[in-house]
Amino acid sequence: MDYAQQHARKRAVNLTLNPVLVEQAKSYTENLSSTVETLLTQFIIEQQQAKQSRQRQADACSAQWNAFNEAGGSFADEHSTL
């Protein structure tokens, strides 16, 4: 978490959580809100990284397909009526 996120204004939000899990979590942390915020930040970072990875894979696939088409043309070119 960067400095701006750490010092961003906080506001109350409503979450629906399993009360047994909440009680168990409270036995491990003095600040449940901070713990949840840290875990949520980690989750967001992981999701952003996964999205970027999928985009890089799609870009690489597209580049390979474009190179293949440039080198050998498209199969559909043989059957074009234009």
mmCIF file of the N, C-alpha and C atoms, coordinates in Angstrom:
data_MODEL
# 
_entry.id   MODEL 
# 
loop_
_atom_site.group_PDB 
_atom_site.id 
_atom_site.type_symbol 
_atom_site.label_atom_id 
_atom_site.label_alt_id 
_atom_site.label_comp_id 
_atom_site.label_asym_id 
_atom_site.label_entity_id 
_atom_site.label_seq_id 
_atom_site.pdbx_PDB_ins_code 
_atom_site.Cartn_x 
_atom_site.Cartn_y 
_atom_site.Cartn_z 
_atom_site.occupancy 
_atom_site.B_iso_or_equiv 
_atom_site.pdbx_formal_charge 
_atom_site.auth_seq_id 
_atom_site.auth_comp_id 
_atom_site.auth_asym_id 
_atom_site.auth_atom_id 
_atom_site.pdbx_PDB_model_num 
ATOM 1   N N  . MET A 1 1  ? 0.849   -1.170  0.000   1.00 0.00 ? 1  MET A N  1 
ATOM 2   C CA . MET A 1 1  ? 0.000   0.000   0.000   1.00 0.00 ? 1  MET A CA 1 
ATOM 3   C C  . MET A 1 1  ? 0.894   1.232   0.000   1.00 0.00 ? 1  MET A C  1 
ATOM 4   N N  . ASP A 1 2  ? 0.617   2.165   -0.895  1.00 0.00 ? 2  ASP A N  1 
ATOM 5   C CA . ASP A 1 2  ? 1.453   3.355   -0.944  1.00 0.00 ? 2  ASP A CA 1 
ATOM 6   C C  . ASP A 1 2  ? 0.995   4.390   0.089   1.00 0.00 ? 2  ASP A C  1 
ATOM 7   N N  . TYR A 1 3  ? 1.768   5.457   0.212   1.00 0.00 ? 3  TYR A N  1 
ATOM 8   C CA . TYR A 1 3  ? 1.524   6.486   1.223   1.00 0.00 ? 3  TYR A CA 1 
ATOM 9   C C  . TYR A 1 3  ? 0.131   7.098   1.089   1.00 0.00 ? 3  TYR A C  1 
ATOM 10  N N  . ALA A 1 4  ? -0.268  7.408   -0.143  1.00 0.00 ? 4  ALA A N  1 
ATOM 11  C CA . ALA A 1 4  ? -1.574  8.043   -0.359  1.00 0.00 ? 4  ALA A CA 1 
ATOM 12  C C  . ALA A 1 4  ? -2.708  7.132   0.090   1.00 0.00 ? 4  ALA A C  1 
ATOM 13  N N  . GLN A 1 5  ? -2.592  5.844   -0.192  1.00 0.00 ? 5  GLN A N  1 
ATOM 14  C CA . GLN A 1 5  ? -3.633  4.904   0.227   1.00 0.00 ? 5  GLN A CA 1 
ATOM 15  C C  . GLN A 1 5  ? -3.657  4.761   1.740   1.00 0.00 ? 5  GLN A C  1 
ATOM 16  N N  . GLN A 1 6  ? -2.493  4.738   2.356   1.00 0.00 ? 6  GLN A N  1 
ATOM 17  C CA . GLN A 1 6  ? -2.434  4.583   3.804   1.00 0.00 ? 6  GLN A CA 1 
ATOM 18  C C  . GLN A 1 6  ? -3.068  5.762   4.518   1.00 0.00 ? 6  GLN A C  1 
ATOM 19  N N  . HIS A 1 7  ? -2.968  6.946   3.929   1.00 0.00 ? 7  HIS A N  1 
ATOM 20  C CA . HIS A 1 7  ? -3.449  8.144   4.586   1.00 0.00 ? 7  HIS A CA 1 
ATOM 21  C C  . HIS A 1 7  ? -4.729  8.689   3.953   1.00 0.00 ? 7  HIS A C  1 
ATOM 22  N N  . ALA A 1 8  ? -5.368  7.881   3.126   1.00 0.00 ? 8  ALA A N  1 
ATOM 23  C CA . ALA A 1 8  ? -6.629  8.293   2.521   1.00 0.00 ? 8  ALA A CA 1 
ATOM 24  C C  . ALA A 1 8  ? -7.706  8.357   3.594   1.00 0.00 ? 8  ALA A C  1 
ATOM 25  N N  . ARG A 1 9  ? -8.644  9.236   3.374   1.00 0.00 ? 9  ARG A N  1 
ATOM 26  C CA . ARG A 1 9  ? -9.742  9.371   4.313   1.00 0.00 ? 9  ARG A CA 1 
ATOM 27  C C  . ARG A 1 9  ? -10.520 8.061   4.378   1.00 0.00 ? 9  ARG A C  1 
ATOM 28  N N  . LYS A 1 10 ? -10.887 7.668   5.551   1.00 0.00 ? 10 LYS A N  1 
ATOM 29  C CA . LYS A 1 10 ? -11.621 6.415   5.745   1.00 0.00 ? 10 LYS A CA 1 
ATOM 30  C C  . LYS A 1 10 ? -13.104 6.731   5.899   1.00 0.00 ? 10 LYS A C  1 
ATOM 31  N N  . ARG A 1 11 ? -13.936 5.766   5.525   1.00 0.00 ? 11 ARG A N  1 
ATOM 32  C CA . ARG A 1 11 ? -15.361 5.904   5.767   1.00 0.00 ? 11 ARG A CA 1 
ATOM 33  C C  . ARG A 1 11 ? -15.931 4.543   6.113   1.00 0.00 ? 11 ARG A C  1 
ATOM 34  N N  . ALA A 1 12 ? -16.979 4.561   6.866   1.00 0.00 ? 12 ALA A N  1 
ATOM 35  C CA . ALA A 1 12 ? -17.623 3.315   7.276   1.00 0.00 ? 12 ALA A CA 1 
ATOM 36  C C  . ALA A 1 12 ? -18.335 2.689   6.074   1.00 0.00 ? 12 ALA A C  1 
ATOM 37  N N  . VAL A 1 13 ? -18.253 1.380   5.976   1.00 0.00 ? 13 VAL A N  1 
ATOM 38  C CA . VAL A 1 13 ? -18.978 0.629   4.949   1.00 0.00 ? 13 VAL A CA 1 
ATOM 39  C C  . VAL A 1 13 ? -19.661 -0.550  5.632   1.00 0.00 ? 13 VAL A C  1 
ATOM 40  N N  . ASN A 1 14 ? -20.679 -1.054  4.995   1.00 0.00 ? 14 ASN A N  1 
ATOM 41  C CA . ASN A 1 14 ? -21.381 -2.215  5.534   1.00 0.00 ? 14 ASN A CA 1 
ATOM 42  C C  . ASN A 1 14 ? -20.906 -3.467  4.819   1.00 0.00 ? 14 ASN A C  1 
ATOM 43  N N  . LEU A 1 15 ? -20.561 -4.466  5.591   1.00 0.00 ? 15 LEU A N  1 
ATOM 44  C CA . LEU A 1 15 ? -20.189 -5.765  5.055   1.00 0.00 ? 15 LEU A CA 1 
ATOM 45  C C  . LEU A 1 15 ? -21.030 -6.819  5.754   1.00 0.00 ? 15 LEU A C  1 
ATOM 46  N N  . THR A 1 16 ? -21.380 -7.835  5.025   1.00 0.00 ? 16 THR A N  1 
ATOM 47  C CA . THR A 1 16 ? -22.069 -8.967  5.637   1.00 0.00 ? 16 THR A CA 1 
ATOM 48  C C  . THR A 1 16 ? -21.051 -10.083 5.775   1.00 0.00 ? 16 THR A C  1 
ATOM 49  N N  . LEU A 1 17 ? -20.711 -10.386 7.026   1.00 0.00 ? 17 LEU A N  1 
ATOM 50  C CA . LEU A 1 17 ? -19.673 -11.374 7.302   1.00 0.00 ? 17 LEU A CA 1 
ATOM 51  C C  . LEU A 1 17 ? -20.199 -12.413 8.276   1.00 0.00 ? 17 LEU A C  1 
ATOM 52  N N  . ASN A 1 18 ? -19.611 -13.581 8.201   1.00 0.00 ? 18 ASN A N  1 
ATOM 53  C CA . ASN A 1 18 ? -19.940 -14.654 9.127   1.00 0.00 ? 18 ASN A CA 1 
ATOM 54  C C  . ASN A 1 18 ? -19.477 -14.228 10.525  1.00 0.00 ? 18 ASN A C  1 
ATOM 55  N N  . PRO A 1 19 ? -20.390 -14.130 11.493  1.00 0.00 ? 19 PRO A N  1 
ATOM 56  C CA . PRO A 1 19 ? -20.011 -13.644 12.821  1.00 0.00 ? 19 PRO A CA 1 
ATOM 57  C C  . PRO A 1 19 ? -18.998 -14.542 13.542  1.00 0.00 ? 19 PRO A C  1 
ATOM 58  N N  . VAL A 1 20 ? -19.015 -15.812 13.265  1.00 0.00 ? 20 VAL A N  1 
ATOM 59  C CA . VAL A 1 20 ? -18.044 -16.721 13.883  1.00 0.00 ? 20 VAL A CA 1 
ATOM 60  C C  . VAL A 1 20 ? -16.645 -16.399 13.365  1.00 0.00 ? 20 VAL A C  1 
ATOM 61  N N  . LEU A 1 21 ? -16.541 -16.151 12.050  1.00 0.00 ? 21 LEU A N  1 
ATOM 62  C CA . LEU A 1 21 ? -15.241 -15.788 11.478  1.00 0.00 ? 21 LEU A CA 1 
ATOM 63  C C  . LEU A 1 21 ? -14.755 -14.456 12.028  1.00 0.00 ? 21 LEU A C  1 
ATOM 64  N N  . VAL A 1 22 ? -15.668 -13.513 12.194  1.00 0.00 ? 22 VAL A N  1 
ATOM 65  C CA . VAL A 1 22 ? -15.290 -12.208 12.730  1.00 0.00 ? 22 VAL A CA 1 
ATOM 66  C C  . VAL A 1 22 ? -14.728 -12.356 14.137  1.00 0.00 ? 22 VAL A C  1 
ATOM 67  N N  . GLU A 1 23 ? -15.385 -13.131 14.967  1.00 0.00 ? 23 GLU A N  1 
ATOM 68  C CA . GLU A 1 23 ? -14.904 -13.341 16.343  1.00 0.00 ? 23 GLU A CA 1 
ATOM 69  C C  . GLU A 1 23 ? -13.548 -14.036 16.343  1.00 0.00 ? 23 GLU A C  1 
ATOM 70  N N  . GLN A 1 24 ? -13.379 -15.022 15.479  1.00 0.00 ? 24 GLN A N  1 
ATOM 71  C CA . GLN A 1 24 ? -12.089 -15.703 15.392  1.00 0.00 ? 24 GLN A CA 1 
ATOM 72  C C  . GLN A 1 24 ? -11.008 -14.731 14.933  1.00 0.00 ? 24 GLN A C  1 
ATOM 73  N N  . ALA A 1 25 ? -11.310 -13.914 13.944  1.00 0.00 ? 25 ALA A N  1 
ATOM 74  C CA . ALA A 1 25 ? -10.330 -12.953 13.429  1.00 0.00 ? 25 ALA A CA 1 
ATOM 75  C C  . ALA A 1 25 ? -9.946  -11.946 14.504  1.00 0.00 ? 25 ALA A C  1 
ATOM 76  N N  . LYS A 1 26 ? -10.913 -11.514 15.298  1.00 0.00 ? 26 LYS A N  1 
ATOM 77  C CA . LYS A 1 26 ? -10.637 -10.546 16.363  1.00 0.00 ? 26 LYS A CA 1 
ATOM 78  C C  . LYS A 1 26 ? -9.662  -11.107 17.398  1.00 0.00 ? 26 LYS A C  1 
ATOM 79  N N  . SER A 1 27 ? -9.613  -12.411 17.517  1.00 0.00 ? 27 SER A N  1 
ATOM 80  C CA . SER A 1 27 ? -8.669  -13.007 18.480  1.00 0.00 ? 27 SER A CA 1 
ATOM 81  C C  . SER A 1 27 ? -7.228  -12.943 17.952  1.00 0.00 ? 27 SER A C  1 
ATOM 82  N N  . TYR A 1 28 ? -7.066  -12.655 16.653  1.00 0.00 ? 28 TYR A N  1 
ATOM 83  C CA . TYR A 1 28 ? -5.738  -12.587 16.057  1.00 0.00 ? 28 TYR A CA 1 
ATOM 84  C C  . TYR A 1 28 ? -5.270  -11.168 15.760  1.00 0.00 ? 28 TYR A C  1 
ATOM 85  N N  . THR A 1 29 ? -6.185  -10.203 15.810  1.00 0.00 ? 29 THR A N  1 
ATOM 86  C CA . THR A 1 29 ? -5.812  -8.834  15.474  1.00 0.00 ? 29 THR A CA 1 
ATOM 87  C C  . THR A 1 29 ? -6.509  -7.848  16.397  1.00 0.00 ? 29 THR A C  1 
ATOM 88  N N  . GLU A 1 30 ? -5.825  -6.776  16.699  1.00 0.00 ? 30 GLU A N  1 
ATOM 89  C CA . GLU A 1 30 ? -6.418  -5.720  17.517  1.00 0.00 ? 30 GLU A CA 1 
ATOM 90  C C  . GLU A 1 30 ? -7.196  -4.739  16.649  1.00 0.00 ? 30 GLU A C  1 
ATOM 91  N N  . ASN A 1 31 ? -6.922  -4.721  15.356  1.00 0.00 ? 31 ASN A N  1 
ATOM 92  C CA . ASN A 1 31 ? -7.572  -3.781  14.460  1.00 0.00 ? 31 ASN A CA 1 
ATOM 93  C C  . ASN A 1 31 ? -8.096  -4.531  13.248  1.00 0.00 ? 31 ASN A C  1 
ATOM 94  N N  . LEU A 1 32 ? -9.329  -5.018  13.357  1.00 0.00 ? 32 LEU A N  1 
ATOM 95  C CA . LEU A 1 32 ? -9.922  -5.822  12.290  1.00 0.00 ? 32 LEU A CA 1 
ATOM 96  C C  . LEU A 1 32 ? -10.066 -5.020  11.004  1.00 0.00 ? 32 LEU A C  1 
ATOM 97  N N  . SER A 1 33 ? -10.422 -3.743  11.117  1.00 0.00 ? 33 SER A N  1 
ATOM 98  C CA . SER A 1 33 ? -10.571 -2.909  9.922   1.00 0.00 ? 33 SER A CA 1 
ATOM 99  C C  . SER A 1 33 ? -9.261  -2.815  9.152   1.00 0.00 ? 33 SER A C  1 
ATOM 100 N N  . SER A 1 34 ? -8.181  -2.602  9.864   1.00 0.00 ? 34 SER A N  1 
ATOM 101 C CA . SER A 1 34 ? -6.872  -2.500  9.221   1.00 0.00 ? 34 SER A CA 1 
ATOM 102 C C  . SER A 1 34 ? -6.476  -3.826  8.578   1.00 0.00 ? 34 SER A C  1 
ATOM 103 N N  . THR A 1 35 ? -6.748  -4.906  9.249   1.00 0.00 ? 35 THR A N  1 
ATOM 104 C CA . THR A 1 35 ? -6.420  -6.228  8.719   1.00 0.00 ? 35 THR A CA 1 
ATOM 105 C C  . THR A 1 35 ? -7.207  -6.505  7.447   1.00 0.00 ? 35 THR A C  1 
ATOM 106 N N  . VAL A 1 36 ? -8.507  -6.199  7.469   1.00 0.00 ? 36 VAL A N  1 
ATOM 107 C CA . VAL A 1 36 ? -9.334  -6.414  6.285   1.00 0.00 ? 36 VAL A CA 1 
ATOM 108 C C  . VAL A 1 36 ? -8.864  -5.510  5.146   1.00 0.00 ? 36 VAL A C  1 
ATOM 109 N N  . GLU A 1 37 ? -8.514  -4.268  5.460   1.00 0.00 ? 37 GLU A N  1 
ATOM 110 C CA . GLU A 1 37 ? -8.029  -3.346  4.432   1.00 0.00 ? 37 GLU A CA 1 
ATOM 111 C C  . GLU A 1 37 ? -6.729  -3.862  3.813   1.00 0.00 ? 37 GLU A C  1 
ATOM 112 N N  . THR A 1 38 ? -5.835  -4.387  4.615   1.00 0.00 ? 38 THR A N  1 
ATOM 113 C CA . THR A 1 38 ? -4.583  -4.942  4.113   1.00 0.00 ? 38 THR A CA 1 
ATOM 114 C C  . THR A 1 38 ? -4.860  -6.141  3.198   1.00 0.00 ? 38 THR A C  1 
ATOM 115 N N  . LEU A 1 39 ? -5.743  -7.021  3.639   1.00 0.00 ? 39 LEU A N  1 
ATOM 116 C CA . LEU A 1 39 ? -6.083  -8.193  2.828   1.00 0.00 ? 39 LEU A CA 1 
ATOM 117 C C  . LEU A 1 39 ? -6.774  -7.785  1.536   1.00 0.00 ? 39 LEU A C  1 
ATOM 118 N N  . LEU A 1 40 ? -7.638  -6.778  1.601   1.00 0.00 ? 40 LEU A N  1 
ATOM 119 C CA . LEU A 1 40 ? -8.317  -6.300  0.408   1.00 0.00 ? 40 LEU A CA 1 
ATOM 120 C C  . LEU A 1 40 ? -7.330  -5.668  -0.561  1.00 0.00 ? 40 LEU A C  1 
ATOM 121 N N  . THR A 1 41 ? -6.369  -4.939  -0.039  1.00 0.00 ? 41 THR A N  1 
ATOM 122 C CA . THR A 1 41 ? -5.322  -4.347  -0.874  1.00 0.00 ? 41 THR A CA 1 
ATOM 123 C C  . THR A 1 41 ? -4.523  -5.438  -1.583  1.00 0.00 ? 41 THR A C  1 
ATOM 124 N N  . GLN A 1 42 ? -4.150  -6.485  -0.859  1.00 0.00 ? 42 GLN A N  1 
ATOM 125 C CA . GLN A 1 42 ? -3.418  -7.606  -1.462  1.00 0.00 ? 42 GLN A CA 1 
ATOM 126 C C  . GLN A 1 42 ? -4.246  -8.272  -2.551  1.00 0.00 ? 42 GLN A C  1 
ATOM 127 N N  . PHE A 1 43 ? -5.538  -8.454  -2.285  1.00 0.00 ? 43 PHE A N  1 
ATOM 128 C CA . PHE A 1 43 ? -6.433  -9.065  -3.264  1.00 0.00 ? 43 PHE A CA 1 
ATOM 129 C C  . PHE A 1 43 ? -6.487  -8.229  -4.540  1.00 0.00 ? 43 PHE A C  1 
ATOM 130 N N  . ILE A 1 44 ? -6.621  -6.917  -4.390  1.00 0.00 ? 44 ILE A N  1 
ATOM 131 C CA . ILE A 1 44 ? -6.691  -6.028  -5.548  1.00 0.00 ? 44 ILE A CA 1 
ATOM 132 C C  . ILE A 1 44 ? -5.406  -6.085  -6.355  1.00 0.00 ? 44 ILE A C  1 
ATOM 133 N N  . ILE A 1 45 ? -4.272  -6.054  -5.679  1.00 0.00 ? 45 ILE A N  1 
ATOM 134 C CA . ILE A 1 45 ? -2.977  -6.139  -6.366  1.00 0.00 ? 45 ILE A CA 1 
ATOM 135 C C  . ILE A 1 45 ? -2.868  -7.442  -7.141  1.00 0.00 ? 45 ILE A C  1 
ATOM 136 N N  . GLU A 1 46 ? -3.265  -8.552  -6.530  1.00 0.00 ? 46 GLU A N  1 
ATOM 137 C CA . GLU A 1 46 ? -3.215  -9.855  -7.205  1.00 0.00 ? 46 GLU A CA 1 
ATOM 138 C C  . GLU A 1 46 ? -4.123  -9.871  -8.427  1.00 0.00 ? 46 GLU A C  1 
ATOM 139 N N  . GLN A 1 47 ? -5.306  -9.299  -8.307  1.00 0.00 ? 47 GLN A N  1 
ATOM 140 C CA . GLN A 1 47 ? -6.242  -9.270  -9.427  1.00 0.00 ? 47 GLN A CA 1 
ATOM 141 C C  . GLN A 1 47 ? -5.716  -8.388  -10.561 1.00 0.00 ? 47 GLN A C  1 
ATOM 142 N N  . GLN A 1 48 ? -5.122  -7.261  -10.213 1.00 0.00 ? 48 GLN A N  1 
ATOM 143 C CA . GLN A 1 48 ? -4.540  -6.379  -11.234 1.00 0.00 ? 48 GLN A CA 1 
ATOM 144 C C  . GLN A 1 48 ? -3.394  -7.075  -11.949 1.00 0.00 ? 48 GLN A C  1 
ATOM 145 N N  . GLN A 1 49 ? -2.554  -7.781  -11.204 1.00 0.00 ? 49 GLN A N  1 
ATOM 146 C CA . GLN A 1 49 ? -1.434  -8.492  -11.810 1.00 0.00 ? 49 GLN A CA 1 
ATOM 147 C C  . GLN A 1 49 ? -1.934  -9.609  -12.729 1.00 0.00 ? 49 GLN A C  1 
ATOM 148 N N  . ALA A 1 50 ? -2.977  -10.316 -12.297 1.00 0.00 ? 50 ALA A N  1 
ATOM 149 C CA . ALA A 1 50 ? -3.544  -11.383 -13.123 1.00 0.00 ? 50 ALA A CA 1 
ATOM 150 C C  . ALA A 1 50 ? -4.128  -10.808 -14.404 1.00 0.00 ? 50 ALA A C  1 
ATOM 151 N N  . LYS A 1 51 ? -4.815  -9.674  -14.297 1.00 0.00 ? 51 LYS A N  1 
ATOM 152 C CA . LYS A 1 51 ? -5.393  -9.024  -15.474 1.00 0.00 ? 51 LYS A CA 1 
ATOM 153 C C  . LYS A 1 51 ? -4.295  -8.581  -16.438 1.00 0.00 ? 51 LYS A C  1 
ATOM 154 N N  . GLN A 1 52 ? -3.218  -8.002  -15.896 1.00 0.00 ? 52 GLN A N  1 
ATOM 155 C CA . GLN A 1 52 ? -2.103  -7.575  -16.741 1.00 0.00 ? 52 GLN A CA 1 
ATOM 156 C C  . GLN A 1 52 ? -1.439  -8.773  -17.412 1.00 0.00 ? 52 GLN A C  1 
ATOM 157 N N  . SER A 1 53 ? -1.334  -9.882  -16.697 1.00 0.00 ? 53 SER A N  1 
ATOM 158 C CA . SER A 1 53 ? -0.744  -11.093 -17.267 1.00 0.00 ? 53 SER A CA 1 
ATOM 159 C C  . SER A 1 53 ? -1.606  -11.617 -18.414 1.00 0.00 ? 53 SER A C  1 
ATOM 160 N N  . ARG A 1 54 ? -2.922  -11.650 -18.212 1.00 0.00 ? 54 ARG A N  1 
ATOM 161 C CA . ARG A 1 54 ? -3.811  -12.104 -19.284 1.00 0.00 ? 54 ARG A CA 1 
ATOM 162 C C  . ARG A 1 54 ? -3.710  -11.178 -20.492 1.00 0.00 ? 54 ARG A C  1 
ATOM 163 N N  . GLN A 1 55 ? -3.587  -9.873  -20.245 1.00 0.00 ? 55 GLN A N  1 
ATOM 164 C CA . GLN A 1 55 ? -3.474  -8.924  -21.352 1.00 0.00 ? 55 GLN A CA 1 
ATOM 165 C C  . GLN A 1 55 ? -2.171  -9.130  -22.111 1.00 0.00 ? 55 GLN A C  1 
ATOM 166 N N  . ARG A 1 56 ? -1.070  -9.370  -21.368 1.00 0.00 ? 56 ARG A N  1 
ATOM 167 C CA . ARG A 1 56 ? 0.218   -9.627  -22.030 1.00 0.00 ? 56 ARG A CA 1 
ATOM 168 C C  . ARG A 1 56 ? 0.129   -10.897 -22.881 1.00 0.00 ? 56 ARG A C  1 
ATOM 169 N N  . GLN A 1 57 ? -0.528  -11.932 -22.363 1.00 0.00 ? 57 GLN A N  1 
ATOM 170 C CA . GLN A 1 57 ? -0.681  -13.170 -23.122 1.00 0.00 ? 57 GLN A CA 1 
ATOM 171 C C  . GLN A 1 57 ? -1.501  -12.942 -24.384 1.00 0.00 ? 57 GLN A C  1 
ATOM 172 N N  . ALA A 1 58 ? -2.575  -12.174 -24.250 1.00 0.00 ? 58 ALA A N  1 
ATOM 173 C CA . ALA A 1 58 ? -3.421  -11.873 -25.413 1.00 0.00 ? 58 ALA A CA 1 
ATOM 174 C C  . ALA A 1 58 ? -2.651  -11.044 -26.430 1.00 0.00 ? 58 ALA A C  1 
ATOM 175 N N  . ASP A 1 59 ? -1.870  -10.081 -25.966 1.00 0.00 ? 59 ASP A N  1 
ATOM 176 C CA . ASP A 1 59 ? -1.061  -9.257  -26.872 1.00 0.00 ? 59 ASP A CA 1 
ATOM 177 C C  . ASP A 1 59 ? -0.033  -10.108 -27.614 1.00 0.00 ? 59 ASP A C  1 
ATOM 178 N N  . ALA A 1 60 ? 0.612   -11.030 -26.896 1.00 0.00 ? 60 ALA A N  1 
ATOM 179 C CA . ALA A 1 60 ? 1.611   -11.902 -27.516 1.00 0.00 ? 60 ALA A CA 1 
ATOM 180 C C  . ALA A 1 60 ? 0.952   -12.816 -28.549 1.00 0.00 ? 60 ALA A C  1 
ATOM 181 N N  . CYS A 1 61 ? -0.198  -13.352 -28.214 1.00 0.00 ? 61 CYS A N  1 
ATOM 182 C CA . CYS A 1 61 ? -0.923  -14.216 -29.151 1.00 0.00 ? 61 CYS A CA 1 
ATOM 183 C C  . CYS A 1 61 ? -1.314  -13.440 -30.397 1.00 0.00 ? 61 CYS A C  1 
ATOM 184 N N  . SER A 1 62 ? -1.802  -12.237 -30.196 1.00 0.00 ? 62 SER A N  1 
ATOM 185 C CA . SER A 1 62 ? -2.197  -11.388 -31.323 1.00 0.00 ? 62 SER A CA 1 
ATOM 186 C C  . SER A 1 62 ? -0.992  -11.061 -32.205 1.00 0.00 ? 62 SER A C  1 
ATOM 187 N N  . ALA A 1 63 ? 0.132   -10.750 -31.592 1.00 0.00 ? 63 ALA A N  1 
ATOM 188 C CA . ALA A 1 63 ? 1.346   -10.436 -32.352 1.00 0.00 ? 63 ALA A CA 1 
ATOM 189 C C  . ALA A 1 63 ? 1.800   -11.650 -33.155 1.00 0.00 ? 63 ALA A C  1 
ATOM 190 N N  . GLN A 1 64 ? 1.742   -12.840 -32.558 1.00 0.00 ? 64 GLN A N  1 
ATOM 191 C CA . GLN A 1 64 ? 2.136   -14.054 -33.276 1.00 0.00 ? 64 GLN A CA 1 
ATOM 192 C C  . GLN A 1 64 ? 1.187   -14.335 -34.437 1.00 0.00 ? 64 GLN A C  1 
ATOM 193 N N  . TRP A 1 65 ? -0.090  -14.141 -34.189 1.00 0.00 ? 65 TRP A N  1 
ATOM 194 C CA . TRP A 1 65 ? -1.072  -14.378 -35.250 1.00 0.00 ? 65 TRP A CA 1 
ATOM 195 C C  . TRP A 1 65 ? -0.877  -13.382 -36.399 1.00 0.00 ? 65 TRP A C  1 
ATOM 196 N N  . ASN A 1 66 ? -0.625  -12.124 -36.054 1.00 0.00 ? 66 ASN A N  1 
ATOM 197 C CA . ASN A 1 66 ? -0.385  -11.112 -37.084 1.00 0.00 ? 66 ASN A CA 1 
ATOM 198 C C  . ASN A 1 66 ? 0.875   -11.431 -37.880 1.00 0.00 ? 66 ASN A C  1 
ATOM 199 N N  . ALA A 1 67 ? 1.928   -11.886 -37.204 1.00 0.00 ? 67 ALA A N  1 
ATOM 200 C CA . ALA A 1 67 ? 3.171   -12.253 -37.896 1.00 0.00 ? 67 ALA A CA 1 
ATOM 201 C C  . ALA A 1 67 ? 2.931   -13.440 -38.825 1.00 0.00 ? 67 ALA A C  1 
ATOM 202 N N  . PHE A 1 68 ? 2.161   -14.402 -38.374 1.00 0.00 ? 68 PHE A N  1 
ATOM 203 C CA . PHE A 1 68 ? 1.826   -15.564 -39.191 1.00 0.00 ? 68 PHE A CA 1 
ATOM 204 C C  . PHE A 1 68 ? 1.056   -15.134 -40.435 1.00 0.00 ? 68 PHE A C  1 
ATOM 205 N N  . ASN A 1 69 ? 0.089   -14.251 -40.259 1.00 0.00 ? 69 ASN A N  1 
ATOM 206 C CA . ASN A 1 69 ? -0.695  -13.773 -41.408 1.00 0.00 ? 69 ASN A CA 1 
ATOM 207 C C  . ASN A 1 69 ? 0.155   -12.975 -42.376 1.00 0.00 ? 69 ASN A C  1 
ATOM 208 N N  . GLU A 1 70 ? 1.061   -12.178 -41.869 1.00 0.00 ? 70 GLU A N  1 
ATOM 209 C CA . GLU A 1 70 ? 1.934   -11.393 -42.740 1.00 0.00 ? 70 GLU A CA 1 
ATOM 210 C C  . GLU A 1 70 ? 2.864   -12.305 -43.540 1.00 0.00 ? 70 GLU A C  1 
ATOM 211 N N  . ALA A 1 71 ? 3.354   -13.356 -42.895 1.00 0.00 ? 71 ALA A N  1 
ATOM 212 C CA . ALA A 1 71 ? 4.299   -14.261 -43.564 1.00 0.00 ? 71 ALA A CA 1 
ATOM 213 C C  . ALA A 1 71 ? 3.608   -15.149 -44.593 1.00 0.00 ? 71 ALA A C  1 
ATOM 214 N N  . GLY A 1 72 ? 2.444   -15.654 -44.260 1.00 0.00 ? 72 GLY A N  1 
ATOM 215 C CA . GLY A 1 72 ? 1.831   -16.634 -45.154 1.00 0.00 ? 72 GLY A CA 1 
ATOM 216 C C  . GLY A 1 72 ? 0.469   -16.248 -45.680 1.00 0.00 ? 72 GLY A C  1 
ATOM 217 N N  . GLY A 1 73 ? -0.027  -15.130 -45.283 1.00 0.00 ? 73 GLY A N  1 
ATOM 218 C CA . GLY A 1 73 ? -1.362  -14.737 -45.717 1.00 0.00 ? 73 GLY A CA 1 
ATOM 219 C C  . GLY A 1 73 ? -2.425  -15.484 -44.929 1.00 0.00 ? 73 GLY A C  1 
ATOM 220 N N  . SER A 1 74 ? -3.628  -15.134 -45.209 1.00 0.00 ? 74 SER A N  1 
ATOM 221 C CA . SER A 1 74 ? -4.748  -15.738 -44.515 1.00 0.00 ? 74 SER A CA 1 
ATOM 222 C C  . SER A 1 74 ? -5.341  -16.859 -45.348 1.00 0.00 ? 74 SER A C  1 
ATOM 223 N N  . PHE A 1 75 ? -5.809  -17.905 -44.729 1.00 0.00 ? 75 PHE A N  1 
ATOM 224 C CA . PHE A 1 75 ? -6.484  -18.995 -45.419 1.00 0.00 ? 75 PHE A CA 1 
ATOM 225 C C  . PHE A 1 75 ? -7.681  -18.469 -46.190 1.00 0.00 ? 75 PHE A C  1 
ATOM 226 N N  . ALA A 1 76 ? -8.339  -17.474 -45.628 1.00 0.00 ? 76 ALA A N  1 
ATOM 227 C CA . ALA A 1 76 ? -9.531  -16.941 -46.262 1.00 0.00 ? 76 ALA A CA 1 
ATOM 228 C C  . ALA A 1 76 ? -9.203  -16.192 -47.557 1.00 0.00 ? 76 ALA A C  1 
ATOM 229 N N  . ASP A 1 77 ? -7.980  -15.751 -47.729 1.00 0.00 ? 77 ASP A N  1 
ATOM 230 C CA . ASP A 1 77 ? -7.584  -15.024 -48.940 1.00 0.00 ? 77 ASP A CA 1 
ATOM 231 C C  . ASP A 1 77 ? -7.809  -15.879 -50.191 1.00 0.00 ? 77 ASP A C  1 
ATOM 232 N N  . GLU A 1 78 ? -7.633  -17.169 -50.093 1.00 0.00 ? 78 GLU A N  1 
ATOM 233 C CA . GLU A 1 78 ? -7.804  -18.073 -51.235 1.00 0.00 ? 78 GLU A CA 1 
ATOM 234 C C  . GLU A 1 78 ? -9.269  -18.197 -51.648 1.00 0.00 ? 78 GLU A C  1 
ATOM 235 N N  . HIS A 1 79 ? -10.154 -17.874 -50.739 1.00 0.00 ? 79 HIS A N  1 
ATOM 236 C CA . HIS A 1 79 ? -11.573 -18.103 -50.995 1.00 0.00 ? 79 HIS A CA 1 
ATOM 237 C C  . HIS A 1 79 ? -12.361 -16.804 -51.102 1.00 0.00 ? 79 HIS A C  1 
ATOM 238 N N  . SER A 1 80 ? -11.675 -15.702 -51.192 1.00 0.00 ? 80 SER A N  1 
ATOM 239 C CA . SER A 1 80 ? -12.357 -14.411 -51.288 1.00 0.00 ? 80 SER A CA 1 
ATOM 240 C C  . SER A 1 80 ? -12.996 -14.233 -52.659 1.00 0.00 ? 80 SER A C  1 
ATOM 241 N N  . THR A 1 81 ? -14.188 -13.711 -52.659 1.00 0.00 ? 81 THR A N  1 
ATOM 242 C CA . THR A 1 81 ? -14.870 -13.437 -53.937 1.00 0.00 ? 81 THR A CA 1 
ATOM 243 C C  . THR A 1 81 ? -14.742 -11.985 -54.332 1.00 0.00 ? 81 THR A C  1 
ATOM 244 N N  . LEU A 1 82 ? -13.976 -11.228 -53.550 1.00 0.00 ? 82 LEU A N  1 
ATOM 245 C CA . LEU A 1 82 ? -13.800 -9.802  -53.859 1.00 0.00 ? 82 LEU A CA 1 
ATOM 246 C C  . LEU A 1 82 ? -12.703 -9.555  -54.844 1.00 0.00 ? 82 LEU A C  1 
# 
